[in-house]
Amino acid sequence: MLLNAVVYGLLLACPLIGALVRSWLVVALPIVVWPAFYLGLNKGWWLYGTGDGWQRNAWFFTLLGLATTAVSVTAARNLKPPDNYS
């Protein structure tokens, strides 16, 4: 349960940060966050370790995080600010 919550949290956090910051540098965030998360799982630093196929999952979530963060940065940069925004 906790593992699912962390995965969903990371899946939401990276695009949300990308949308708020609106910088292309944030797209690199999933490249750091997901491998660090799976490295910690594999080493037993947090939660209860990894199972078979964890490398595939790490690649999948890293690529998914890259894509969703890039889409959110693109969408946020294309939004027009309100007229009274100075």
Secondary structure, DSSP 8 states (H G I E B T S, - for coil): -HHHHHHHHHHHHHHHHHHHH--GGGGGHHHHHHHHHHHHHHHTSSTT---TTHHHHHHHHHHHHHHHHHHHHHHHHHS---TT--
